[in-house]
Amino acid sequence: MNKIITIGREFGSGGRELGVRLSEKLGFAYYDNEIITEIAKRTSLSEEYVRQVAERKPVAPLPIHVGMSFVHMPDPAFKQSIAVFAEQHKIIREMAEKSDCVIVGRCADFILREDNPFRIFVYADQACKLERCMARQSDGERLTEKEMKRKMNDIDRGRADYYSFFSDGKWGARETYDLMVNTSHKDMNKVVDAVCDYYNALFAD
């Protein structure tokens, strides 16, 4: 069985960076945006659309009152969200079967639960996350600190709702993971080294 590390992360905590560096240090494959690209190829949906729904809880259509009963009307967007998750589930399983790997987000720890992945959750205090996010804004994004805080909260709320919708665990709860990593005011190189050493100590051949 391949070795699998899954990483859940708060937005701005450096979880993606930790995942990339950890995969390089361990010699594992790394999967994150590659999953989005593959879903888009298989579903003929745009990568931007897939990215929008890939970590957001599907919103079920509200029932409409007709006569004496309630009727659920078909909702293409809801069905499409479920279809994206189903395709994502399939792709993540395929990737995990190929080789040792690090997979970031996308409910991978739940999807691969029967394979006993090593489950990491990365978090940080708001000040550190805000500083990281403000420093890494793209050229076309110039948010104020207030706007960035709102974005951070919205994304994390979406991730939490998505995780609880599709899994039987709670996003960010310590009982859901094997290792909680606080990156606040930490040197990421040292964090990666420490996590790698800990992982190797637990799973040395």
PyMOL commands that place a pseudoatom at each C-alpha (Angstrom):
pseudoatom trace, name=CA, resn=MET, resi=1, chain=A, elem=C, hetatm=0, pos=[0.000, 0.000, 0.000]
pseudoatom trace, name=CA, resn=ASN, resi=2, chain=A, elem=C, hetatm=0, pos=[1.275, 3.463, -0.897]
pseudoatom trace, name=CA, resn=LYS, resi=3, chain=A, elem=C, hetatm=0, pos=[2.084, 6.046, 1.756]
pseudoatom trace, name=CA, resn=ILE, resi=4, chain=A, elem=C, hetatm=0, pos=[-0.424, 8.885, 1.777]
pseudoatom trace, name=CA, resn=ILE, resi=5, chain=A, elem=C, hetatm=0, pos=[-0.327, 12.245, 3.531]
pseudoatom trace, name=CA, resn=THR, resi=6, chain=A, elem=C, hetatm=0, pos=[-3.389, 14.478, 3.423]
pseudoatom trace, name=CA, resn=ILE, resi=7, chain=A, elem=C, hetatm=0, pos=[-3.317, 18.131, 4.419]
pseudoatom trace, name=CA, resn=GLY, resi=8, chain=A, elem=C, hetatm=0, pos=[-6.267, 20.209, 5.546]
pseudoatom trace, name=CA, resn=ARG, resi=9, chain=A, elem=C, hetatm=0, pos=[-5.476, 23.878, 6.028]
pseudoatom trace, name=CA, resn=GLU, resi=10, chain=A, elem=C, hetatm=0, pos=[-6.860, 27.232, 6.988]
pseudoatom trace, name=CA, resn=PHE, resi=11, chain=A, elem=C, hetatm=0, pos=[-6.623, 29.820, 4.227]
pseudoatom trace, name=CA, resn=GLY, resi=12, chain=A, elem=C, hetatm=0, pos=[-3.344, 31.713, 4.598]
pseudoatom trace, name=CA, resn=SER, resi=13, chain=A, elem=C, hetatm=0, pos=[-1.781, 29.251, 7.033]
pseudoatom trace, name=CA, resn=GLY, resi=14, chain=A, elem=C, hetatm=0, pos=[0.862, 28.030, 4.590]
pseudoatom trace, name=CA, resn=GLY, resi=15, chain=A, elem=C, hetatm=0, pos=[-0.625, 24.558, 4.267]
pseudoatom trace, name=CA, resn=ARG, resi=16, chain=A, elem=C, hetatm=0, pos=[-0.076, 24.394, 0.527]
pseudoatom trace, name=CA, resn=GLU, resi=17, chain=A, elem=C, hetatm=0, pos=[3.554, 25.482, 0.897]
pseudoatom trace, name=CA, resn=LEU, resi=18, chain=A, elem=C, hetatm=0, pos=[4.093, 22.883, 3.599]
pseudoatom trace, name=CA, resn=GLY, resi=19, chain=A, elem=C, hetatm=0, pos=[2.572, 20.229, 1.354]
pseudoatom trace, name=CA, resn=VAL, resi=20, chain=A, elem=C, hetatm=0, pos=[4.814, 21.100, -1.606]
pseudoatom trace, name=CA, resn=ARG, resi=21, chain=A, elem=C, hetatm=0, pos=[8.000, 21.142, 0.469]
pseudoatom trace, name=CA, resn=LEU, resi=22, chain=A, elem=C, hetatm=0, pos=[7.064, 17.994, 2.353]
pseudoatom trace, name=CA, resn=SER, resi=23, chain=A, elem=C, hetatm=0, pos=[6.453, 16.103, -0.895]
pseudoatom trace, name=CA, resn=GLU, resi=24, chain=A, elem=C, hetatm=0, pos=[9.830, 17.249, -2.238]
pseudoatom trace, name=CA, resn=LYS, resi=25, chain=A, elem=C, hetatm=0, pos=[11.639, 16.269, 0.947]
pseudoatom trace, name=CA, resn=LEU, resi=26, chain=A, elem=C, hetatm=0, pos=[9.993, 12.831, 1.121]
pseudoatom trace, name=CA, resn=GLY, resi=27, chain=A, elem=C, hetatm=0, pos=[10.080, 12.185, -2.624]
pseudoatom trace, name=CA, resn=PHE, resi=28, chain=A, elem=C, hetatm=0, pos=[6.287, 11.852, -2.804]
pseudoatom trace, name=CA, resn=ALA, resi=29, chain=A, elem=C, hetatm=0, pos=[3.993, 12.978, -5.615]
pseudoatom trace, name=CA, resn=TYR, resi=30, chain=A, elem=C, hetatm=0, pos=[2.086, 16.193, -4.868]
pseudoatom trace, name=CA, resn=TYR, resi=31, chain=A, elem=C, hetatm=0, pos=[-1.548, 16.803, -5.812]
pseudoatom trace, name=CA, resn=ASP, resi=32, chain=A, elem=C, hetatm=0, pos=[-3.576, 19.964, -5.411]
pseudoatom trace, name=CA, resn=ASN, resi=33, chain=A, elem=C, hetatm=0, pos=[-4.556, 22.062, -8.439]
pseudoatom trace, name=CA, resn=GLU, resi=34, chain=A, elem=C, hetatm=0, pos=[-3.772, 19.018, -10.579]
pseudoatom trace, name=CA, resn=ILE, resi=35, chain=A, elem=C, hetatm=0, pos=[-7.015, 17.539, -9.280]
pseudoatom trace, name=CA, resn=ILE, resi=36, chain=A, elem=C, hetatm=0, pos=[-8.981, 20.572, -10.490]
pseudoatom trace, name=CA, resn=THR, resi=37, chain=A, elem=C, hetatm=0, pos=[-7.382, 20.325, -13.943]
pseudoatom trace, name=CA, resn=GLU, resi=38, chain=A, elem=C, hetatm=0, pos=[-8.221, 16.638, -14.232]
pseudoatom trace, name=CA, resn=ILE, resi=39, chain=A, elem=C, hetatm=0, pos=[-11.845, 17.162, -13.128]
pseudoatom trace, name=CA, resn=ALA, resi=40, chain=A, elem=C, hetatm=0, pos=[-12.242, 19.902, -15.747]
pseudoatom trace, name=CA, resn=LYS, resi=41, chain=A, elem=C, hetatm=0, pos=[-10.892, 17.578, -18.451]
pseudoatom trace, name=CA, resn=ARG, resi=42, chain=A, elem=C, hetatm=0, pos=[-13.263, 14.768, -17.528]
pseudoatom trace, name=CA, resn=THR, resi=43, chain=A, elem=C, hetatm=0, pos=[-16.401, 16.858, -17.060]
pseudoatom trace, name=CA, resn=SER, resi=44, chain=A, elem=C, hetatm=0, pos=[-15.942, 19.497, -19.801]
pseudoatom trace, name=CA, resn=LEU, resi=45, chain=A, elem=C, hetatm=0, pos=[-16.409, 22.160, -17.126]
pseudoatom trace, name=CA, resn=SER, resi=46, chain=A, elem=C, hetatm=0, pos=[-14.072, 25.144, -16.890]
pseudoatom trace, name=CA, resn=GLU, resi=47, chain=A, elem=C, hetatm=0, pos=[-11.283, 24.979, -14.326]
pseudoatom trace, name=CA, resn=GLU, resi=48, chain=A, elem=C, hetatm=0, pos=[-12.558, 28.223, -12.810]
pseudoatom trace, name=CA, resn=TYR, resi=49, chain=A, elem=C, hetatm=0, pos=[-16.022, 26.747, -12.250]
pseudoatom trace, name=CA, resn=VAL, resi=50, chain=A, elem=C, hetatm=0, pos=[-14.623, 23.525, -10.811]
pseudoatom trace, name=CA, resn=ARG, resi=51, chain=A, elem=C, hetatm=0, pos=[-12.404, 25.548, -8.471]
pseudoatom trace, name=CA, resn=GLN, resi=52, chain=A, elem=C, hetatm=0, pos=[-15.438, 27.493, -7.246]
pseudoatom trace, name=CA, resn=VAL, resi=53, chain=A, elem=C, hetatm=0, pos=[-17.449, 24.392, -6.322]
pseudoatom trace, name=CA, resn=ALA, resi=54, chain=A, elem=C, hetatm=0, pos=[-14.664, 21.953, -5.395]
pseudoatom trace, name=CA, resn=GLU, resi=55, chain=A, elem=C, hetatm=0, pos=[-14.501, 23.079, -1.770]
pseudoatom trace, name=CA, resn=ARG, resi=56, chain=A, elem=C, hetatm=0, pos=[-17.966, 24.530, -1.291]
pseudoatom trace, name=CA, resn=LYS, resi=57, chain=A, elem=C, hetatm=0, pos=[-20.948, 22.700, 0.160]
pseudoatom trace, name=CA, resn=PRO, resi=58, chain=A, elem=C, hetatm=0, pos=[-23.613, 22.087, -2.505]
pseudoatom trace, name=CA, resn=VAL, resi=59, chain=A, elem=C, hetatm=0, pos=[-26.774, 24.054, -1.814]
pseudoatom trace, name=CA, resn=ALA, resi=60, chain=A, elem=C, hetatm=0, pos=[-29.838, 21.858, -2.133]
pseudoatom trace, name=CA, resn=PRO, resi=61, chain=A, elem=C, hetatm=0, pos=[-32.832, 23.437, -3.860]
pseudoatom trace, name=CA, resn=LEU, resi=62, chain=A, elem=C, hetatm=0, pos=[-35.608, 24.569, -1.533]
pseudoatom trace, name=CA, resn=PRO, resi=63, chain=A, elem=C, hetatm=0, pos=[-38.920, 22.711, -1.833]
pseudoatom trace, name=CA, resn=ILE, resi=64, chain=A, elem=C, hetatm=0, pos=[-41.766, 24.632, -3.446]
pseudoatom trace, name=CA, resn=HIS, resi=65, chain=A, elem=C, hetatm=0, pos=[-45.258, 24.445, -1.963]
pseudoatom trace, name=CA, resn=VAL, resi=66, chain=A, elem=C, hetatm=0, pos=[-47.670, 23.028, -4.525]
pseudoatom trace, name=CA, resn=GLY, resi=67, chain=A, elem=C, hetatm=0, pos=[-51.227, 22.432, -3.378]
pseudoatom trace, name=CA, resn=MET, resi=68, chain=A, elem=C, hetatm=0, pos=[-51.055, 20.438, -0.143]
pseudoatom trace, name=CA, resn=SER, resi=69, chain=A, elem=C, hetatm=0, pos=[-47.503, 19.181, -0.551]
pseudoatom trace, name=CA, resn=PHE, resi=70, chain=A, elem=C, hetatm=0, pos=[-43.915, 20.296, -1.047]
pseudoatom trace, name=CA, resn=VAL, resi=71, chain=A, elem=C, hetatm=0, pos=[-42.161, 19.497, -4.322]
pseudoatom trace, name=CA, resn=HIS, resi=72, chain=A, elem=C, hetatm=0, pos=[-38.399, 19.550, -4.873]
pseudoatom trace, name=CA, resn=MET, resi=73, chain=A, elem=C, hetatm=0, pos=[-37.593, 21.212, -8.164]
pseudoatom trace, name=CA, resn=PRO, resi=74, chain=A, elem=C, hetatm=0, pos=[-34.563, 19.978, -10.124]
pseudoatom trace, name=CA, resn=ASP, resi=75, chain=A, elem=C, hetatm=0, pos=[-31.474, 22.118, -9.648]
pseudoatom trace, name=CA, resn=PRO, resi=76, chain=A, elem=C, hetatm=0, pos=[-28.715, 21.696, -12.272]
pseudoatom trace, name=CA, resn=ALA, resi=77, chain=A, elem=C, hetatm=0, pos=[-26.152, 23.543, -10.137]
pseudoatom trace, name=CA, resn=PHE, resi=78, chain=A, elem=C, hetatm=0, pos=[-26.720, 21.214, -7.177]
pseudoatom trace, name=CA, resn=LYS, resi=79, chain=A, elem=C, hetatm=0, pos=[-26.463, 18.127, -9.382]
pseudoatom trace, name=CA, resn=GLN, resi=80, chain=A, elem=C, hetatm=0, pos=[-23.315, 19.481, -10.983]
pseudoatom trace, name=CA, resn=SER, resi=81, chain=A, elem=C, hetatm=0, pos=[-21.701, 20.070, -7.567]
pseudoatom trace, name=CA, resn=ILE, resi=82, chain=A, elem=C, hetatm=0, pos=[-22.418, 16.470, -6.590]
pseudoatom trace, name=CA, resn=ALA, resi=83, chain=A, elem=C, hetatm=0, pos=[-21.042, 15.284, -9.941]
pseudoatom trace, name=CA, resn=VAL, resi=84, chain=A, elem=C, hetatm=0, pos=[-17.830, 17.290, -9.380]
pseudoatom trace, name=CA, resn=PHE, resi=85, chain=A, elem=C, hetatm=0, pos=[-17.361, 15.675, -5.960]
pseudoatom trace, name=CA, resn=ALA, resi=86, chain=A, elem=C, hetatm=0, pos=[-17.984, 12.198, -7.408]
pseudoatom trace, name=CA, resn=GLU, resi=87, chain=A, elem=C, hetatm=0, pos=[-15.349, 12.805, -10.097]
pseudoatom trace, name=CA, resn=GLN, resi=88, chain=A, elem=C, hetatm=0, pos=[-12.976, 14.267, -7.526]
pseudoatom trace, name=CA, resn=HIS, resi=89, chain=A, elem=C, hetatm=0, pos=[-13.477, 11.186, -5.338]
pseudoatom trace, name=CA, resn=LYS, resi=90, chain=A, elem=C, hetatm=0, pos=[-12.572, 8.927, -8.255]
pseudoatom trace, name=CA, resn=ILE, resi=91, chain=A, elem=C, hetatm=0, pos=[-9.508, 10.981, -9.254]
pseudoatom trace, name=CA, resn=ILE, resi=92, chain=A, elem=C, hetatm=0, pos=[-8.130, 11.155, -5.709]
pseudoatom trace, name=CA, resn=ARG, resi=93, chain=A, elem=C, hetatm=0, pos=[-8.426, 7.386, -5.370]
pseudoatom trace, name=CA, resn=GLU, resi=94, chain=A, elem=C, hetatm=0, pos=[-6.624, 6.905, -8.701]
pseudoatom trace, name=CA, resn=MET, resi=95, chain=A, elem=C, hetatm=0, pos=[-3.817, 9.257, -7.672]
pseudoatom trace, name=CA, resn=ALA, resi=96, chain=A, elem=C, hetatm=0, pos=[-3.375, 7.534, -4.322]
pseudoatom trace, name=CA, resn=GLU, resi=97, chain=A, elem=C, hetatm=0, pos=[-3.076, 4.176, -6.073]
pseudoatom trace, name=CA, resn=LYS, resi=98, chain=A, elem=C, hetatm=0, pos=[-0.283, 5.410, -8.366]
pseudoatom trace, name=CA, resn=SER, resi=99, chain=A, elem=C, hetatm=0, pos=[2.418, 6.202, -5.820]
pseudoatom trace, name=CA, resn=ASP, resi=100, chain=A, elem=C, hetatm=0, pos=[3.265, 7.658, -2.420]
pseudoatom trace, name=CA, resn=CYS, resi=101, chain=A, elem=C, hetatm=0, pos=[1.692, 11.108, -2.356]
pseudoatom trace, name=CA, resn=VAL, resi=102, chain=A, elem=C, hetatm=0, pos=[0.744, 14.296, -0.540]
pseudoatom trace, name=CA, resn=ILE, resi=103, chain=A, elem=C, hetatm=0, pos=[-2.786, 15.540, -1.269]
pseudoatom trace, name=CA, resn=VAL, resi=104, chain=A, elem=C, hetatm=0, pos=[-3.944, 18.979, -0.157]
pseudoatom trace, name=CA, resn=GLY, resi=105, chain=A, elem=C, hetatm=0, pos=[-7.577, 19.618, 0.779]
pseudoatom trace, name=CA, resn=ARG, resi=106, chain=A, elem=C, hetatm=0, pos=[-10.636, 18.317, -1.091]
pseudoatom trace, name=CA, resn=CYS, resi=107, chain=A, elem=C, hetatm=0, pos=[-11.788, 15.911, 1.641]
pseudoatom trace, name=CA, resn=ALA, resi=108, chain=A, elem=C, hetatm=0, pos=[-8.916, 13.570, 0.716]
pseudoatom trace, name=CA, resn=ASP, resi=109, chain=A, elem=C, hetatm=0, pos=[-8.503, 12.325, 4.281]
pseudoatom trace, name=CA, resn=PHE, resi=110, chain=A, elem=C, hetatm=0, pos=[-12.122, 11.171, 4.303]
pseudoatom trace, name=CA, resn=ILE, resi=111, chain=A, elem=C, hetatm=0, pos=[-12.140, 9.808, 0.755]
pseudoatom trace, name=CA, resn=LEU, resi=112, chain=A, elem=C, hetatm=0, pos=[-9.003, 7.750, 1.486]
pseudoatom trace, name=CA, resn=ARG, resi=113, chain=A, elem=C, hetatm=0, pos=[-9.917, 6.823, 5.079]
pseudoatom trace, name=CA, resn=GLU, resi=114, chain=A, elem=C, hetatm=0, pos=[-9.739, 3.081, 4.362]
pseudoatom trace, name=CA, resn=ASP, resi=115, chain=A, elem=C, hetatm=0, pos=[-6.102, 3.550, 3.294]
pseudoatom trace, name=CA, resn=ASN, resi=116, chain=A, elem=C, hetatm=0, pos=[-5.187, 5.079, 6.672]
pseudoatom trace, name=CA, resn=PRO, resi=117, chain=A, elem=C, hetatm=0, pos=[-3.560, 8.288, 5.407]
pseudoatom trace, name=CA, resn=PHE, resi=118, chain=A, elem=C, hetatm=0, pos=[-1.465, 10.416, 7.733]
pseudoatom trace, name=CA, resn=ARG, resi=119, chain=A, elem=C, hetatm=0, pos=[-3.800, 13.380, 8.265]
pseudoatom trace, name=CA, resn=ILE, resi=120, chain=A, elem=C, hetatm=0, pos=[-2.323, 16.820, 8.919]
pseudoatom trace, name=CA, resn=PHE, resi=121, chain=A, elem=C, hetatm=0, pos=[-4.196, 20.039, 9.646]
pseudoatom trace, name=CA, resn=VAL, resi=122, chain=A, elem=C, hetatm=0, pos=[-2.367, 23.360, 9.307]
pseudoatom trace, name=CA, resn=TYR, resi=123, chain=A, elem=C, hetatm=0, pos=[-3.543, 26.509, 11.060]
pseudoatom trace, name=CA, resn=ALA, resi=124, chain=A, elem=C, hetatm=0, pos=[-2.271, 29.877, 12.265]
pseudoatom trace, name=CA, resn=ASP, resi=125, chain=A, elem=C, hetatm=0, pos=[-3.462, 32.956, 14.113]
pseudoatom trace, name=CA, resn=GLN, resi=126, chain=A, elem=C, hetatm=0, pos=[-5.366, 35.553, 12.119]
pseudoatom trace, name=CA, resn=ALA, resi=127, chain=A, elem=C, hetatm=0, pos=[-2.585, 38.148, 12.169]
pseudoatom trace, name=CA, resn=CYS, resi=128, chain=A, elem=C, hetatm=0, pos=[-0.091, 35.739, 10.583]
pseudoatom trace, name=CA, resn=LYS, resi=129, chain=A, elem=C, hetatm=0, pos=[-2.601, 34.525, 8.009]
pseudoatom trace, name=CA, resn=LEU, resi=130, chain=A, elem=C, hetatm=0, pos=[-3.527, 38.080, 7.098]
pseudoatom trace, name=CA, resn=GLU, resi=131, chain=A, elem=C, hetatm=0, pos=[0.110, 39.089, 6.687]
pseudoatom trace, name=CA, resn=ARG, resi=132, chain=A, elem=C, hetatm=0, pos=[0.755, 36.092, 4.431]
pseudoatom trace, name=CA, resn=CYS, resi=133, chain=A, elem=C, hetatm=0, pos=[-2.344, 36.716, 2.321]
pseudoatom trace, name=CA, resn=MET, resi=134, chain=A, elem=C, hetatm=0, pos=[-1.685, 40.444, 1.902]
pseudoatom trace, name=CA, resn=ALA, resi=135, chain=A, elem=C, hetatm=0, pos=[1.920, 39.759, 0.829]
pseudoatom trace, name=CA, resn=ARG, resi=136, chain=A, elem=C, hetatm=0, pos=[0.872, 37.145, -1.718]
pseudoatom trace, name=CA, resn=GLN, resi=137, chain=A, elem=C, hetatm=0, pos=[-1.932, 38.957, -3.505]
pseudoatom trace, name=CA, resn=SER, resi=138, chain=A, elem=C, hetatm=0, pos=[-1.850, 38.545, -7.250]
pseudoatom trace, name=CA, resn=ASP, resi=139, chain=A, elem=C, hetatm=0, pos=[-1.271, 41.542, -9.526]
pseudoatom trace, name=CA, resn=GLY, resi=140, chain=A, elem=C, hetatm=0, pos=[-4.985, 41.826, -10.228]
pseudoatom trace, name=CA, resn=GLU, resi=141, chain=A, elem=C, hetatm=0, pos=[-6.003, 41.581, -6.581]
pseudoatom trace, name=CA, resn=ARG, resi=142, chain=A, elem=C, hetatm=0, pos=[-5.628, 44.610, -4.338]
pseudoatom trace, name=CA, resn=LEU, resi=143, chain=A, elem=C, hetatm=0, pos=[-7.808, 43.942, -1.300]
pseudoatom trace, name=CA, resn=THR, resi=144, chain=A, elem=C, hetatm=0, pos=[-7.754, 46.021, 1.847]
pseudoatom trace, name=CA, resn=GLU, resi=145, chain=A, elem=C, hetatm=0, pos=[-7.036, 44.237, 5.125]
pseudoatom trace, name=CA, resn=LYS, resi=146, chain=A, elem=C, hetatm=0, pos=[-10.747, 44.348, 5.965]
pseudoatom trace, name=CA, resn=GLU, resi=147, chain=A, elem=C, hetatm=0, pos=[-11.658, 42.819, 2.602]
pseudoatom trace, name=CA, resn=MET, resi=148, chain=A, elem=C, hetatm=0, pos=[-8.954, 40.176, 2.970]
pseudoatom trace, name=CA, resn=LYS, resi=149, chain=A, elem=C, hetatm=0, pos=[-10.202, 39.186, 6.432]
pseudoatom trace, name=CA, resn=ARG, resi=150, chain=A, elem=C, hetatm=0, pos=[-13.673, 38.733, 4.963]
pseudoatom trace, name=CA, resn=LYS, resi=151, chain=A, elem=C, hetatm=0, pos=[-12.261, 36.612, 2.140]
pseudoatom trace, name=CA, resn=MET, resi=152, chain=A, elem=C, hetatm=0, pos=[-10.276, 34.460, 4.592]
pseudoatom trace, name=CA, resn=ASN, resi=153, chain=A, elem=C, hetatm=0, pos=[-13.348, 33.855, 6.741]
pseudoatom trace, name=CA, resn=ASP, resi=154, chain=A, elem=C, hetatm=0, pos=[-15.565, 33.096, 3.738]
pseudoatom trace, name=CA, resn=ILE, resi=155, chain=A, elem=C, hetatm=0, pos=[-13.127, 30.555, 2.322]
pseudoatom trace, name=CA, resn=ASP, resi=156, chain=A, elem=C, hetatm=0, pos=[-12.615, 28.779, 5.644]
pseudoatom trace, name=CA, resn=ARG, resi=157, chain=A, elem=C, hetatm=0, pos=[-16.365, 28.724, 6.286]
pseudoatom trace, name=CA, resn=GLY, resi=158, chain=A, elem=C, hetatm=0, pos=[-16.857, 27.196, 2.847]
pseudoatom trace, name=CA, resn=ARG, resi=159, chain=A, elem=C, hetatm=0, pos=[-14.207, 24.551, 3.493]
pseudoatom trace, name=CA, resn=ALA, resi=160, chain=A, elem=C, hetatm=0, pos=[-15.756, 23.657, 6.856]
pseudoatom trace, name=CA, resn=ASP, resi=161, chain=A, elem=C, hetatm=0, pos=[-19.267, 23.355, 5.381]
pseudoatom trace, name=CA, resn=TYR, resi=162, chain=A, elem=C, hetatm=0, pos=[-17.971, 21.303, 2.453]
pseudoatom trace, name=CA, resn=TYR, resi=163, chain=A, elem=C, hetatm=0, pos=[-16.101, 18.922, 4.735]
pseudoatom trace, name=CA, resn=SER, resi=164, chain=A, elem=C, hetatm=0, pos=[-19.051, 18.363, 7.063]
pseudoatom trace, name=CA, resn=PHE, resi=165, chain=A, elem=C, hetatm=0, pos=[-21.416, 17.869, 4.109]
pseudoatom trace, name=CA, resn=PHE, resi=166, chain=A, elem=C, hetatm=0, pos=[-19.385, 15.085, 2.506]
pseudoatom trace, name=CA, resn=SER, resi=167, chain=A, elem=C, hetatm=0, pos=[-17.709, 13.453, 5.514]
pseudoatom trace, name=CA, resn=ASP, resi=168, chain=A, elem=C, hetatm=0, pos=[-18.521, 12.223, 8.986]
pseudoatom trace, name=CA, resn=GLY, resi=169, chain=A, elem=C, hetatm=0, pos=[-15.868, 14.444, 10.592]
pseudoatom trace, name=CA, resn=LYS, resi=170, chain=A, elem=C, hetatm=0, pos=[-15.410, 18.056, 11.600]
pseudoatom trace, name=CA, resn=TRP, resi=171, chain=A, elem=C, hetatm=0, pos=[-13.017, 20.234, 9.616]
pseudoatom trace, name=CA, resn=GLY, resi=172, chain=A, elem=C, hetatm=0, pos=[-10.233, 21.522, 11.840]
pseudoatom trace, name=CA, resn=ALA, resi=173, chain=A, elem=C, hetatm=0, pos=[-11.190, 19.426, 14.888]
pseudoatom trace, name=CA, resn=ARG, resi=174, chain=A, elem=C, hetatm=0, pos=[-8.193, 17.762, 16.489]
pseudoatom trace, name=CA, resn=GLU, resi=175, chain=A, elem=C, hetatm=0, pos=[-9.914, 14.365, 16.727]
pseudoatom trace, name=CA, resn=THR, resi=176, chain=A, elem=C, hetatm=0, pos=[-10.157, 14.306, 12.915]
pseudoatom trace, name=CA, resn=TYR, resi=177, chain=A, elem=C, hetatm=0, pos=[-6.390, 14.511, 12.337]
pseudoatom trace, name=CA, resn=ASP, resi=178, chain=A, elem=C, hetatm=0, pos=[-3.125, 12.818, 13.292]
pseudoatom trace, name=CA, resn=LEU, resi=179, chain=A, elem=C, hetatm=0, pos=[-1.070, 16.000, 13.536]
pseudoatom trace, name=CA, resn=MET, resi=180, chain=A, elem=C, hetatm=0, pos=[-2.053, 19.637, 14.100]
pseudoatom trace, name=CA, resn=VAL, resi=181, chain=A, elem=C, hetatm=0, pos=[0.553, 22.157, 12.905]
pseudoatom trace, name=CA, resn=ASN, resi=182, chain=A, elem=C, hetatm=0, pos=[0.493, 25.784, 14.042]
pseudoatom trace, name=CA, resn=THR, resi=183, chain=A, elem=C, hetatm=0, pos=[2.598, 27.856, 11.633]
pseudoatom trace, name=CA, resn=SER, resi=184, chain=A, elem=C, hetatm=0, pos=[2.161, 31.171, 13.496]
pseudoatom trace, name=CA, resn=HIS, resi=185, chain=A, elem=C, hetatm=0, pos=[5.490, 33.048, 13.662]
pseudoatom trace, name=CA, resn=LYS, resi=186, chain=A, elem=C, hetatm=0, pos=[7.344, 29.912, 12.562]
pseudoatom trace, name=CA, resn=ASP, resi=187, chain=A, elem=C, hetatm=0, pos=[10.102, 29.446, 9.987]
pseudoatom trace, name=CA, resn=MET, resi=188, chain=A, elem=C, hetatm=0, pos=[8.452, 27.264, 7.336]
pseudoatom trace, name=CA, resn=ASN, resi=189, chain=A, elem=C, hetatm=0, pos=[11.723, 25.472, 6.579]
pseudoatom trace, name=CA, resn=LYS, resi=190, chain=A, elem=C, hetatm=0, pos=[11.964, 24.385, 10.205]
pseudoatom trace, name=CA, resn=VAL, resi=191, chain=A, elem=C, hetatm=0, pos=[8.298, 23.388, 10.269]
pseudoatom trace, name=CA, resn=VAL, resi=192, chain=A, elem=C, hetatm=0, pos=[8.776, 21.185, 7.204]
pseudoatom trace, name=CA, resn=ASP, resi=193, chain=A, elem=C, hetatm=0, pos=[11.896, 19.590, 8.690]
pseudoatom trace, name=CA, resn=ALA, resi=194, chain=A, elem=C, hetatm=0, pos=[10.092, 18.899, 11.972]
pseudoatom trace, name=CA, resn=VAL, resi=195, chain=A, elem=C, hetatm=0, pos=[7.036, 17.384, 10.277]
pseudoatom trace, name=CA, resn=CYS, resi=196, chain=A, elem=C, hetatm=0, pos=[9.226, 15.286, 8.003]
pseudoatom trace, name=CA, resn=ASP, resi=197, chain=A, elem=C, hetatm=0, pos=[11.289, 13.997, 10.938]
pseudoatom trace, name=CA, resn=TYR, resi=198, chain=A, elem=C, hetatm=0, pos=[8.124, 13.189, 12.884]
pseudoatom trace, name=CA, resn=TYR, resi=199, chain=A, elem=C, hetatm=0, pos=[6.595, 11.361, 9.925]
pseudoatom trace, name=CA, resn=ASN, resi=200, chain=A, elem=C, hetatm=0, pos=[9.760, 9.367, 9.268]
pseudoatom trace, name=CA, resn=ALA, resi=201, chain=A, elem=C, hetatm=0, pos=[10.016, 8.420, 12.953]
pseudoatom trace, name=CA, resn=LEU, resi=202, chain=A, elem=C, hetatm=0, pos=[6.477, 7.066, 12.889]
pseudoatom trace, name=CA, resn=PHE, resi=203, chain=A, elem=C, hetatm=0, pos=[6.658, 5.280, 9.548]
pseudoatom trace, name=CA, resn=ALA, resi=204, chain=A, elem=C, hetatm=0, pos=[10.284, 4.256, 9.186]
pseudoatom trace, name=CA, resn=ASP, resi=205, chain=A, elem=C, hetatm=0, pos=[10.592, 1.007, 7.193]
for i in range(1, 205): cmd.bond("trace and resi %d" % i, "trace and resi %d" % (i + 1))
show_as sticks, trace
zoom trace
